[in-house]
Amino acid sequence: MGTETTGTSREATGTGTQTNGHPSGPEPAPTGRPTVFRQIDEVPEPMRALLLAALQQMAKSPEIGQVRRVAEAALSVRLGERVLDAGCGAGEVARGLAGQVAPGGQVTAVDASQAMIDHAAAQDGGAGIRYQVADVEHLPFDDHSFDAVRCERVLQHLAEPDRGLGELVRVARPGARVCVIDTDWLSLCGDGVPEDLVAAVTSHLLSQGTMHNTTMGRTLRRRMVRAGLTGVVAQPVPLCFTDPARAAVVLPMFNPQVPPQARMVPDELRERWFDAVAEAGRRDEFLAVLTMWVVTGTVPLE
């Protein structure tokens, strides 16, 4: 996600040349339909407000907090560094990074959504972050512009994720750390809900193209090695939910407030599905487990 916004600054650090990422090998092909998180500025205002609220709630969840703590330790930014947060969303991570690199450092936060950038800039609170609308697949920065680069839950939404990864590597200076966080949706498993319903909803999600690149998390290490990074370390972070309400914050297929047009659950199964999820919760038999991956590598010294 990304956009150019008002706030401390909107300027780019340069234009630079784009480089394609390395091929990633056979895997489930993404559909051509953009995911809802790639269309935030195009959806009606009520849906946009719902998506923004969902992202803010997700950022406050203990499970996403756990993932971000692992990523923070892996990226390990330092005073005075120039850091890129690619796909900054509502900007909460960028604001934390700004505090870690000050004084003398600079955080640049980009997102493909103007609405997201505007919201992030409005919450800046004097952090001094440079906000900008930008597509991860075509970053508007010179080669070797940043000392550290992070990108969270963005590549799963891209039609050309390896191009996006190649751009993250291109704009990182020699010796810089690149940390990518993403989801392995095919790792989702659980108990308490009838298996036929789980199979039907899972099949629907895959066939509708609601999620691109469903194996992104598990393929990150390979992709980053092929993109030329060294010392690549992959850390799986399992998220375990035993309460449907907690799961609904991170996993939209368990959230009855997500509107039907988001295509998370087939219309004809919607009532039965959410009744079954609620019943599993009442029996204290609900379980949902999802693995996210934090993968970090270093740009080779020239």
N, C-alpha and C positions, 0 to 999 in steps of 0.2 A: 504494500500500500504506500501511497506517497503523494505529496503535493507541495506546491510552494505556498508559503503563507506569509501573513503579516507577522510581526514580532521583531526579534532582534535583528535578523538579517535574512534576505532571500537570495543573496548572490551565490553563484557557483564559484568554485575555485578554478575552473578551467573547462575546456571542451574535451580534449583528449581523443584518442582513437578507441573504437570498440574492438574487442577481440572475442571470438567465439570460444565457448568452453569446449572441453574435450568430449567426445562421444561417450555415452554412458552404458552402451550395451543393451541387450534385450530386456524388457520389463513391461508391465502393463502400460499400454499407451494412453496418454491423457486424451480426453474428448476435446472437441473444438469449442464447446460451450464454456464461456467464462464463468468462473465461480462467483457467487454473490459478493465475496470480499474483494473481487477485482472490478466490481461494478458499483461501488458504494455511491459514487457521485451521480450515477444514472438512475438509481432506484428512487421511488417516491419518498418524500420527506419523512412520513411516518415510519417506513421501513428503515431509512437511514438512521433515524433516531434510535430505533430498536437495536440496530447493529452496533451503534456506538455505545449504547448502554450495556449491551452484552459484552463487548470488549472490555469496558471498564470493570464490569463485575468479574469477568474472567481474570483480569489482572490482579484482583484482590483475593482470588481463591488461593488457599494454602498449596494446592497442587501445582498451579502455575508458578507460585512463589518458590516452590521447591526447585522447579526446572530453572528458574532464573538465578537462583543462588548458585547452582552448579555452573551455569554459564558465566556468571560474574567471576567466579574463582578461576575458571578456565581462561577467560579473556585477560584478566588481571591488568586492568589499565593503570597507568601511572601518572603522576603529576606532570603537567605540561604537554601531554600527548594530544595528538589530533585523532579524533575517533569518529567513525561513521556508524550511525545506526540506520541501517537500510530496511525500510518497512517499519517505521517508528510507531505507527498507529496513533494512539492517544498521547504518546510521548512520555509515559511514566518511567521507562527504562532510560531514555535519553536524559531526563532530569537527574536521575541518580548518577549517571556517568559524568554529567557536567560537574557535579560536586566532587567526584574523584579525581578529575584532571585539573581542577582549579587549585592554585592560580596558574595562569600561563597556558593552559590547554584550551582546546576548542572541540565541542561536539557538534557535528553536522547531522541533522535528523531529516531523512527524506521519506516520502511516502507517495504512492501513486494517486492518492485521494486528496483533493483540495479540502474537502470537509474535514478529513482527519488532521491535515496540517493546520488548518485554521483553529481547530479545537486544541491541538497540542500547543500552539503558540499562545492561545488565550490562557493556558494553564502554566505558562513558563515561569512566572514568579521571579523574574530577574535572573534566571539561570544562565542567560547569555548564549543560548543555543542558536545555531544557524539552521533555519527551517527552509525546506525547499521541496517543491513537487518534482518527483523524478521516478522514472520506471527503472526497476532494478536491472532489467535487461539492456538498458541504454543509459548508464549513469553519466551525468554531465560533468565529470571531473577528470583532471589530468591523471596520467599514469603516476603511481607512487605518491598519492596525495595524503595518505593516512597511515598512522602508526598502529592502529587497531581497527578492525571492522567486525561488526556483528550483524546478523540477519536472522530474525526469528519468525518462523511459521509463514514464510513468504514463498519459498521455492515450490512448495506443494501446490500453489495456485498458478504457477507459470506454465505457459505452453512450451517454453524453451528453458527449463531450469538450469541446464548446463551453460547456456549463454549467460544467464543471471549470475551463476557462480563464477564464470570467467570474468565478469565485470567486477565482482567483489574482489577477486584476486588482482586484477589489473590496477585498481585504484589503491591497493595496499603497497607500501614501500617495501623494499627488501628487508627482511628481518621482522616484518609486522606479523601480528597474530590475526587470524581470521577465524571467527567463531560462528557457526551456523547451527541453529536450533530448528528442528522440524519433527513432524508427527509421522508415526507409522500406523496409518489407519487400519491396515490389515492385521495389526496385532490386537485390535479390540476384541475382547472376549468377556465372558461373564457367566452369570447363573441367576436363576430365579424367575426368568421370563421364558415362556414356552419356546422351544427351539424352532418351531415352524414360523413363529412371528419374527424371531431374530433373523432367520434365513431370508424371509421375505423383505424385511426392512434393509438388510445388508445388500441384497441383490438390487433393490430399488436405488439405493445410494450410488452404487457402482454404475448402474445402467443410465442413470439420469445425469451423470457427470457433475453431481453436486460437489464432489471432491476430485480434483486433479491429483495425479501423482501420489496414489494412496500408499506407496511404499517409500516415499521420500526419506523418512527418518532412517530406515535401515540401509539405504543406498548412499547416504551422505559421505561415509568414509571413502568408499570407492570413488565417488565423484570428485572428492577433494584431492585424493591422491592423483587422479588423472588430470586434475586442473593444475598440478605441479607443486602443491603444497608438501612440505616435509614435516616429519614428526607428528603425523596426524593421529590424534587420540579421540576415540569414540566412547562416549559415556551414555549408556541407556538409563533413562529415568522413568521407572514404572509409576503410573498414577493409578491408585486403587480407590474405588468408591463403593461404599456400602449403603449409601443414602441416595435415593433418586434425586433429591433436591440438590445435593452437592454435585452429583454427576451432571445434572442439567446445566450447571454453570459453564462447564468445559465441553460437554458433549451434547450438541444441539438436538440430536435425535431423541434424547430423553427429556427435552424441554417442551412441555405442552404450550408454552407461550410463543414459541416460534411459529409464525404464521404458515398456513399451508403452502403459500406461493414460494416458500423457501425450499420446497421439495425434499424435506428431510424424511418424511414418512408418507407412504402412499395414501391418498385420500380415503380409499375404501378400507384401509386398515387403521386409520388414525385413532378412532375411538377405542377399538379393541387393544391396540398397542399401548396407549397411555393408561388404560384401565389395568392392563397386565403389569405394567411398570409400577403403578401405584400400589397394586395388591402385593407385589413382591416386597415393596417397602414396608407395608403394614405387617407382613409376616416376618420382617427382618431377615429376608432371604435374598435381598437384592445384592448383586455384585457386578461391577463393571471395571475392567482393567484395560488400560491403554499405555503403550510405551512411547515416550518422546525421546529424542536423541539430541545430545549436545556434542558436536564434533568440532574440534579445534586443530588448526594446523598453522605452520609458519611459512611465510614467503621466503624462498631461498635467497641468500645473499648473493649479489652479483660478483 
